[in-house]
Amino acid sequence: MIVPWLIREVPEGLTMRPFRAVAGAIVAVCCAAAAAQQTGAPPIGVRPDPQPPAAQRREAADDRYKWNLAEIYPSDEAWEQARRDLLRDIAAMSATTPTPIRSASDLLAVLALRDRIDERAARLATYAGMRFDLDTRVGRAQQMSEQAREARVALAAAQAWIRPAILALGSARVHRLLRAEPRLARYRQPLEDTLRFGPHTLDAAAEKLLAETGRIAGTGQAVWSVLTNADLPWPTVTL
Protein backbone atom coordinates (compact mmCIF):
# COMPACT_ATOMS: atom_id res chain seq x y z
CA MET A 1 0.00 0.00 0.00
CA ILE A 2 3.04 2.30 0.34
CA VAL A 3 3.91 2.62 -3.36
CA PRO A 4 0.39 3.40 -4.66
CA TRP A 5 0.01 6.03 -1.98
CA LEU A 6 3.24 7.70 -2.96
CA ILE A 7 2.32 7.56 -6.63
CA ARG A 8 -1.11 9.07 -6.04
CA GLU A 9 0.37 12.00 -4.12
CA VAL A 10 2.95 12.99 -6.75
CA PRO A 11 2.11 16.49 -8.05
CA GLU A 12 1.46 16.79 -11.73
CA GLY A 13 4.57 17.48 -13.79
CA LEU A 14 7.07 15.91 -11.36
CA THR A 15 9.07 12.81 -12.18
CA MET A 16 8.17 9.58 -10.41
CA ARG A 17 11.78 8.46 -9.95
CA PRO A 18 12.50 10.04 -6.51
CA PHE A 19 9.24 8.72 -5.11
CA ARG A 20 9.89 5.21 -6.39
CA ALA A 21 13.34 5.35 -4.82
CA VAL A 22 11.90 6.33 -1.44
CA ALA A 23 9.22 3.66 -1.67
CA GLY A 24 11.82 1.06 -2.58
CA ALA A 25 13.97 2.00 0.40
CA ILE A 26 11.03 1.74 2.78
CA VAL A 27 10.05 -1.66 1.41
CA ALA A 28 13.68 -2.85 1.71
CA VAL A 29 13.90 -1.83 5.37
CA CYS A 30 10.56 -3.53 6.15
CA CYS A 31 11.66 -6.75 4.42
CA ALA A 32 14.98 -6.73 6.27
CA ALA A 33 13.21 -6.31 9.61
CA ALA A 34 10.80 -9.15 8.79
CA ALA A 35 13.70 -11.42 7.82
CA ALA A 36 15.47 -10.66 11.07
CA GLN A 37 12.38 -11.64 13.04
CA GLN A 38 12.27 -15.03 11.31
CA THR A 39 15.99 -15.85 11.41
CA GLY A 40 16.94 -14.23 14.68
CA ALA A 41 19.85 -12.42 13.02
CA PRO A 42 19.95 -8.62 12.91
CA PRO A 43 19.50 -7.23 9.39
CA ILE A 44 22.07 -4.97 7.79
CA GLY A 45 22.03 -1.53 9.35
CA VAL A 46 20.15 -2.68 12.44
CA ARG A 47 21.95 -2.96 15.77
CA PRO A 48 20.11 -4.75 18.59
CA ASP A 49 20.12 -2.68 21.75
CA PRO A 50 18.17 -4.57 24.43
CA GLN A 51 19.51 -2.37 27.25
CA PRO A 52 18.89 1.38 26.91
CA PRO A 53 21.72 3.74 27.81
CA ALA A 54 22.15 4.33 31.53
CA ALA A 55 21.14 7.98 31.19
CA GLN A 56 17.69 6.88 30.05
CA ARG A 57 17.09 4.61 33.03
CA ARG A 58 15.18 5.94 36.01
CA GLU A 59 17.73 4.91 38.62
CA ALA A 60 20.33 7.07 36.89
CA ALA A 61 18.19 10.20 37.09
CA ASP A 62 18.46 12.74 39.89
CA ASP A 63 15.81 12.27 42.60
CA ARG A 64 14.49 15.78 42.06
CA TYR A 65 13.28 14.71 38.61
CA LYS A 66 11.36 11.69 39.92
CA TRP A 67 7.83 11.72 41.26
CA ASN A 68 7.33 10.58 44.83
CA LEU A 69 4.49 8.07 44.99
CA ALA A 70 4.68 8.12 48.79
CA GLU A 71 2.88 11.47 48.63
CA ILE A 72 -0.19 9.54 47.43
CA TYR A 73 0.18 6.29 49.39
CA PRO A 74 3.14 5.42 51.62
CA SER A 75 3.45 1.95 50.12
CA ASP A 76 1.88 -0.61 47.78
CA GLU A 77 0.40 -2.26 50.86
CA ALA A 78 -1.36 0.97 51.81
CA TRP A 79 -2.68 1.24 48.25
CA GLU A 80 -4.00 -2.32 48.43
CA GLN A 81 -5.80 -1.58 51.69
CA ALA A 82 -7.34 1.55 50.17
CA ARG A 83 -8.47 -0.51 47.18
CA ARG A 84 -10.16 -3.07 49.41
CA ASP A 85 -11.88 -0.33 51.40
CA LEU A 86 -13.11 1.32 48.22
CA LEU A 87 -14.44 -1.95 46.78
CA ARG A 88 -16.25 -2.65 50.05
CA ASP A 89 -17.95 0.76 49.95
CA ILE A 90 -18.83 0.35 46.27
CA ALA A 91 -20.38 -3.04 47.01
CA ALA A 92 -22.42 -1.46 49.81
CA MET A 93 -23.62 1.24 47.42
CA SER A 94 -24.62 -1.34 44.83
CA ALA A 95 -26.57 -3.36 47.39
CA THR A 96 -28.43 -0.32 48.72
CA THR A 97 -31.62 0.91 47.11
CA PRO A 98 -30.92 4.38 45.70
CA THR A 99 -32.28 7.17 47.88
CA PRO A 100 -35.03 9.14 46.14
CA ILE A 101 -34.14 12.77 45.51
CA ARG A 102 -37.00 14.76 47.04
CA SER A 103 -35.31 17.92 48.19
CA ALA A 104 -32.30 20.17 47.71
CA SER A 105 -30.60 18.54 50.70
CA ASP A 106 -31.14 15.09 49.16
CA LEU A 107 -29.56 16.24 45.91
CA LEU A 108 -26.64 17.82 47.74
CA ALA A 109 -26.03 14.65 49.76
CA VAL A 110 -26.02 12.47 46.63
CA LEU A 111 -23.62 14.73 44.74
CA ALA A 112 -21.30 15.18 47.72
CA LEU A 113 -21.10 11.42 48.30
CA ARG A 114 -20.39 10.87 44.62
CA ASP A 115 -17.55 13.40 44.76
CA ARG A 116 -15.98 11.85 47.85
CA ILE A 117 -15.91 8.34 46.47
CA ASP A 118 -14.84 9.55 43.01
CA GLU A 119 -11.88 11.29 44.63
CA ARG A 120 -10.84 8.06 46.33
CA ALA A 121 -11.11 6.13 43.07
CA ALA A 122 -9.12 8.78 41.20
CA ARG A 123 -6.39 8.70 43.84
CA LEU A 124 -6.23 4.92 43.58
CA ALA A 125 -5.99 5.07 39.78
CA THR A 126 -3.37 7.82 39.82
CA TYR A 127 -1.03 5.85 42.07
CA ALA A 128 -1.49 2.65 40.07
CA GLY A 129 -1.02 4.42 36.74
CA MET A 130 2.17 6.18 37.82
CA ARG A 131 3.46 2.97 39.42
CA PHE A 132 2.85 1.18 36.11
CA ASP A 133 4.59 3.94 34.15
CA LEU A 134 7.77 3.44 36.19
CA ASP A 135 8.35 0.13 34.43
CA THR A 136 5.63 -1.40 32.27
CA ARG A 137 7.43 -4.75 32.34
CA VAL A 138 6.68 -5.32 36.04
CA GLY A 139 3.81 -7.77 36.45
CA ARG A 140 2.60 -6.40 39.79
CA ALA A 141 2.42 -2.89 38.36
CA GLN A 142 0.34 -4.17 35.44
CA GLN A 143 -1.97 -5.91 37.89
CA MET A 144 -2.43 -2.78 39.99
CA SER A 145 -3.27 -0.73 36.91
CA GLU A 146 -5.95 -3.24 35.88
CA GLN A 147 -7.32 -3.47 39.42
CA ALA A 148 -7.69 0.31 39.56
CA ARG A 149 -9.52 0.26 36.21
CA GLU A 150 -11.88 -2.44 37.46
CA ALA A 151 -12.62 -0.38 40.58
CA ARG A 152 -13.53 2.63 38.41
CA VAL A 153 -15.85 0.47 36.32
CA ALA A 154 -17.54 -0.94 39.43
CA LEU A 155 -18.00 2.59 40.77
CA ALA A 156 -19.49 3.82 37.49
CA ALA A 157 -21.99 0.96 37.59
CA ALA A 158 -22.90 1.67 41.22
CA GLN A 159 -23.51 5.35 40.42
CA ALA A 160 -25.31 4.79 37.12
CA TRP A 161 -28.70 5.60 38.69
CA ILE A 162 -27.75 9.19 39.58
CA ARG A 163 -28.10 10.80 36.16
CA PRO A 164 -31.50 9.22 35.39
CA ALA A 165 -32.69 10.24 38.89
CA ILE A 166 -31.68 13.86 38.31
CA LEU A 167 -33.30 13.87 34.87
CA ALA A 168 -36.49 12.51 36.40
CA LEU A 169 -36.74 15.71 38.45
CA GLY A 170 -37.02 17.79 35.30
CA SER A 171 -35.18 20.95 34.36
CA ALA A 172 -37.56 23.33 36.15
CA ARG A 173 -37.33 21.49 39.47
CA VAL A 174 -33.54 21.14 39.28
CA HIS A 175 -33.26 24.91 38.87
CA ARG A 176 -35.63 25.47 41.79
CA LEU A 177 -33.44 23.25 43.96
CA LEU A 178 -30.38 25.19 42.87
CA ARG A 179 -32.00 28.43 43.98
CA ALA A 180 -33.16 26.90 47.27
CA GLU A 181 -29.77 25.54 48.37
CA PRO A 182 -26.72 27.86 48.06
CA ARG A 183 -24.35 24.95 48.63
CA LEU A 184 -25.52 23.46 45.32
CA ALA A 185 -23.96 26.39 43.46
CA ARG A 186 -20.73 24.46 42.98
CA TYR A 187 -22.70 21.77 41.16
CA ARG A 188 -24.53 24.12 38.79
CA GLN A 189 -22.35 23.31 35.78
CA PRO A 190 -22.39 19.50 36.29
CA LEU A 191 -26.17 19.64 36.75
CA GLU A 192 -26.58 21.69 33.58
CA ASP A 193 -24.44 19.11 31.76
CA THR A 194 -26.63 16.31 33.13
CA LEU A 195 -29.75 18.02 31.81
CA ARG A 196 -28.17 18.40 28.38
CA PHE A 197 -27.42 14.67 28.38
CA GLY A 198 -31.12 13.94 28.79
CA PRO A 199 -31.86 12.85 25.19
CA HIS A 200 -28.87 10.51 25.31
CA THR A 201 -29.51 8.90 28.72
CA LEU A 202 -31.16 5.53 29.27
CA ASP A 203 -32.99 4.31 32.36
CA ALA A 204 -31.03 3.34 35.46
CA ALA A 205 -30.84 -0.39 34.66
CA ALA A 206 -29.63 0.21 31.11
CA GLU A 207 -27.12 2.82 32.25
CA LYS A 208 -25.71 0.36 34.78
CA LEU A 209 -25.37 -2.32 32.12
CA LEU A 210 -23.65 0.16 29.82
CA ALA A 211 -21.23 1.16 32.58
CA GLU A 212 -20.34 -2.47 33.23
CA THR A 213 -19.17 -2.90 29.62
CA GLY A 214 -16.12 -0.92 30.70
CA ARG A 215 -14.71 -4.22 31.96
CA ILE A 216 -14.15 -5.30 28.36
CA ALA A 217 -14.03 -1.94 26.59
CA GLY A 218 -10.49 -1.17 27.73
CA THR A 219 -9.02 -4.62 27.16
CA GLY A 220 -7.70 -3.92 23.68
CA GLN A 221 -6.01 -0.70 24.78
CA ALA A 222 -4.45 -2.45 27.79
CA VAL A 223 -3.02 -5.28 25.65
CA TRP A 224 -1.71 -2.83 23.05
CA SER A 225 -0.08 -0.70 25.76
CA VAL A 226 1.78 -3.64 27.31
CA LEU A 227 2.85 -4.93 23.89
CA THR A 228 4.22 -1.62 22.61
CA ASN A 229 5.73 -0.39 25.88
CA ALA A 230 7.15 -3.60 27.33
CA ASP A 231 7.05 -6.75 25.21
CA LEU A 232 7.71 -5.59 21.65
CA PRO A 233 11.43 -5.39 20.78
CA TRP A 234 12.47 -2.09 19.24
CA PRO A 235 15.85 -2.39 17.44
CA THR A 236 18.05 0.65 16.84
CA VAL A 237 18.31 1.54 13.16
CA THR A 238 21.62 3.05 12.03
CA LEU A 239 21.15 5.35 9.05
ABEGO torsion letter per residue (X at the ends): XAAAAAAAABBBGBBAAAAAAAAAAAAAAAAAAAAAAAAGBBBBGBBBBABBBAAABAAABBAAABBBAAAABABAAAAAAAAAAAAAAAAAAAABBBBBBABAAAAAAAAAAAAAAAAAAAAAAAAAAAAAAABAABAAAAAAAAAAAAAAAAAAAAAAAAAAAAAAAEAAAAAAAAAABAAAAAAAAAAAAAAAAAAABBBAAAAAAAAAAAAAAAAAAAAAAAAAAAABBBBBBBX
